[in-house]
Amino acid sequence: MSWWTYATGWIRVLVPGRTQAEKDYIIKTVLNHLPIVKGSEEEMYIHTFAASGHDECDCQDEYGMRTNNLKHWNYGFKDRRHGVMELQNHYYIFVEGNFRDTYYKEQYRQLIKWITRLSKRLCVEEVDISFSDGFNSSCRITNDFWDCHDSDDNWCDHLFWHDNPYEKRG
């Protein structure tokens, strides 16, 4: 008989970036560099989605130049001079894991390590993950991990495109 542990839930993060494509690149890069959470058969599934709508507007691309890919406020067509680029800073990360041949405490430790590393790289605003072994041990991880974010010298800052690679970012 095998031991099973289950994790399912979501995490809301704030992703830095100057364009939506840059934000997508940063969140994918961060997730690819996190430790793998897995059981004996498969690893945890991770799905990312940008929140709907927009919470920021800008008129420049990642190089600081005006772009012709801007939407006009009133009419909805592309306009270089009067348009804006709508951006969404919030992303949702959905996690789903069915871990075979793992004990509750070991798997919980792996998951907390994964969330802590994520929160050092991206600003984790909200966490809601259910974690159980299917029998009598279960918990709900709802900490915001806000204090873990390393905003002074975050390695995500080095993912931005700059004219001068030696220029201090920030």
N, C-alpha and C positions, 0 to 999 in steps of 0.2 A: 504494500500500500504506500502511496506517495503522500508527502506533505505538500499542501498548496497554500499559497498566500496571494491575496488579491489587493490590487490598488486601482482606484478609479477616481477621477476628479479633474479639476481644472486649476490653472494658475493664471492670474492677470499680471502682465508685465508692461513696463514702460520702455519702449525701444528708442534709442537715439538714432538720429539720421536726418539728412536734409531732403531726401526724396523717398517716396514709398519703396522704390526698388532698392535703395540703400538700406532702409529699415529691414526689408525682407532678407537681404544679404547678411546683415548683422545678426538677426535672430537665428538664421540657419547656421551661421558660423559658430555662434555661441553654443547652440544645441549639439553641433557635431563635435565640439571639444569637451563636452561633459563626460564624466565617467558613465559607463554602461550599467544600467540596472537590469539584471536578468536572473532567471532561475536556471534550471538545468537544460531547458529546451529552447526558450526564446526570450528575447529582451522586451523591455517595456515599449509599447507603442506610443509615439509622440505625434500629435497633430497640432499644427499652428494655424490660427486664423486672426486676421486683423479685425478689430471691432468695427461694427458698421458705422457709416457716416464719416465725419471728419471732425477733428478738434484743433486743427491748425491750418493756416493758409500761408503760402509763400509764393514769390514770383521769380525765384532763382533756382537753378539746378544745383547739383552737388559741386560744381566748379565755380559757383558764384556768378554765373552768367544768366541773363534773361533767356528764357527758352520759348520756342514757338509751340510748345505743348501745354499751353495754359487755357483754361476754360473761362470765358467771359461771364462775369457775375450775372448780368441781366438776361442774356440771350442764350447762353449755353454753348456757343460755337467757340472754336479755337481762335485765340487772338493774342498776338505777341505783345502788344503794347498795353492792353487793358485787362489782361487775364490774370488769374491766380491758379495756383496748384493746391488742391485740397489734400491734406495729409492726415493720417490717423496714427497717433503715437502708441495707442494701447493695442496689445495683442493678447489673445487667449491661447494658452498651451493646454491641450487636453491630453491627459495621461491615462493609459489603460494597461494594466499588467496582470497576467495570470502566471504566477511563478511556481514552478514545480520543484519539488525536492529542496525547499528552502524553509527555514524556521522563521517564525514571526519576528523575533528580535533582530536576526541577521538582515532580513529584508527591510525592516523598518530603518535600520541604521544606514543601509545603502540608499534608500529613498531620501532620508534626511540629508545625507551627504550630497546627493544630486541637487536637491532644492537649495542647499546652502551655497554650493558652487554656482548655481544659476543666479542666486541673489547677489553674489559678489560681482557678477558681470553685468547683470541687468537689474533695474529697479523693480523688485517684486512688490506689487501693491496688495494683492489678495491671493490667498491659497484656500482651496476647499477640496481636500482629497480624503476619500474614505479608504481605510486600510484595515484588512481583516485576514484571519486565517481560516475562516469558514466555520469555526467551532465556537470558542468562547472568548477569543482575544480579538478585539477590534478597537479602533480609534478613528477620530476624524482630525486631520491636520488642518488647522485654520489659522495658524500664525501668519502674520504678514511679512515676516523676514525683512522688514524695511531697514532695520539697523545693520544688516549684514552688507549692504551695498557699499562698495568701495569707490566713492566718487572722486577721490583725489587723483589716483593714478590707475585708472581702469584700462585693461588691455583692449577693450572695445574702442577706445579712443584712437588706437593705432590702425583701425580698420577704415577710417575715413580717408578719402582722397585729399591730398594737399599738394600745392605747387612746390613747396619746399619741404622735403621729408624730415629735415632736422628742426623745423620750426616747432616750438612748444604749442601744443594744442590746448584749447580751453579758454 
